[in-house]
Amino acid sequence: MVPTGGGPVTVAYPRLLLLPPTCMEHRLTLASPDVVIVANLDLVQDIGRIALKNLEDKKGRIMAKTLARAVAKQVIIEGLANSNNENTAMAVRTALNIANLFLEQADTRSWRTLPGQIYMDRLFIPPGEYTVQSAACGGRPHKLQNILVKAGKTHYIVHDDRFIVAAAIE
C-alpha cells in the first residue's frame, strides 16, 4: 500500500516461496505372483524452480501491469468521487479505497495446481498383471492400482502424491 494525496494505492505483486522438499526418496513397487520389482524414482524436473525463474523473468512486465491497474483504479475512484459536496466525495473515495484494499491480490492461480517436482524411472518388466504401489520417504506404501502389462507395449503410470488417484496409460 502506497499512501497518496487521493488515498492509498494498493499494489499486489506475486511471490513464490519454495519450501525445501520434505523428502527426496520415492519408490514404486510392481508386484505379481511371480516377481516383485522395486524402482527408486529419480528427480527429472523441479517445477518449483522453473516457476520461480519464470516469475523473475516476467517481473518487469508484471510490475508494469500492476502499476497500470492501480493507476486506472485511482482514476476511476477519483472520477466517481468527484462531487459538488466535499463530504460525499470524501465518503465515496474512502469507501472505494477500502474496498480496493481488500480486492487487490496477486494472481497466483497457475502455481497452485502444479506439482513441485516430477520423479520418474524407466523399467523393462515381463508381461503380466501387477499391483502397483507408491511410497515416499520410507513411508508406508499406498496401493495405486492394478495394471496388465502386455508384451511389446509401453505403459505409463502417472501418479501425483497430492491426490489419491493414479492413472495407467498404454
N, C-alpha and C positions, 0 to 999 in steps of 0.2 A: 504494500500500500504506500502510495506516494502522496503526501499532502500537497494540495494546490489551492489557489485562491478560489476556485469554483467548487472545491470539495475534494475528498480523497479520490485518487485514481488507483484502482485495483488492477494489478498485473499478476497473472499466474503463469509461471514458467514450469514446464515439467522437469522432473529429475528422476533418475533411475538409481536406486540403491541396490547394488549387487551384494547379496549375502553370500558368505562362503558356503559351498555345498556341505550338507550335513554328512555326506559320505561319498566316497568315490568308488565303492565296491558294489557292482551289480552283477547278478548271476542269473542265468537262465538254465533251467533243467528240463530236458525232454526225456520221458521215461516210457518204455514199452515193456511188455513181459520179458522180452529178450535182451534189452540193452537200456542203459541209463547214460545219457550224455549231458555233461555239465559244461557250460560255456561261461567264462568270465568276460563280461562285456567291456569294451573299450570306449572311452570318450572320443567321439568323432566330430562333434560340433558343440561349441559353447555359445548358445544363442544369446545368453545374457551379455556376454562381451560384445557380440555383434550389435545388439540393441544399444548398448552404451556408446559404441563407436558411431552408430547411425545418428544418435542424438547429438553427439559432439559435432558431427559433420553438418547437421542441419541447424545448429544453434543460432546462427545469424538470421536465417530465414524465419525460424520460429519466433525469435525476439522481435523482428520487424513486423510480423503479422500480429503478434500480441500487442505491441505498442500501437499499431494502426487501429486495432479493435478497441483499445482503451480510449484513444482519442475520439473515435467515432461515437463511442458510448457517451463521452463527456459532451460532445457537440449535441447529441440528442437530448441529454439531460438538460443542458442549458436552453435548448430550443423549447422543451416542454415547460421549463421553469420560468421562461420569460412571461411576465405578467405585469400589469399595472400595479397590482397590490404586492408590495415587497414581502409581507408576511406569508402570503400564499406561495410566492416564488421560492422563498426560503424553505417552506414546508415541503413543497414538491421536490426541490433539489435534495433536501436531506433524505426524504423517503426513497428517492431513486438511487442515491448514493449508497444508502444502507442495503437496499435490495441488491445492488451491484456487488457489494462486498461478499454477499452470500452466494451469488450466482457465478462469479468468475472463478473457474477452476481449470487447471491444466488438463489437457486431453491425454490420458494415458491408457485409453481403452485397448489399443492394439497390443500392448505389452502384457496385459493381464491374461491373455489366452495362450501365450507362448510357453512352452516348457523351457526351463533354464538351460538344460543340457540334453544332448542326444547321445545315447550309448548304442553300440552295435557290435555284432560279430557275424561271421560267415561260417556256416557249418555244412559239412557233407555228411548226411546221415542215410542209413539204409531205409528203404521203403517200409512202411508200416504205420500203425496207429500209435500216437504218442500223447501222453498227458503233459501239458506244458505248465511249468511253474516259474515264478519270478521271485527273487529275493534280493534285498538291498541291505548293505551294511551288516551282513552276517545275521540278519533277522530271519524270522520265520517265513518260509516260502508261502506264496499265495498262488493257488491254482488259477490259471488263466483260462484254459480251455483244452479240448482235445483236438488234435489235427490228424488228418490222414495224409501221409507223405507218399506221393506216387513217384515211381522211378522216372528219371529224366525231367521232372518238373521242378520249377523253382517256387519256393514258398517263402512268404514274408510274414513274420509275426510282429505286429505293431501293438505296443503297449505303452500307456502313459501312467506312471506311478501315482499321479494325482487323481486318477479315476480308476474304477474297478474294471471297466470294460476293456477288452483286448480284441483284436481282430487278426485273423489269419487270411492272407491274400495269396491266391495261387497264380 
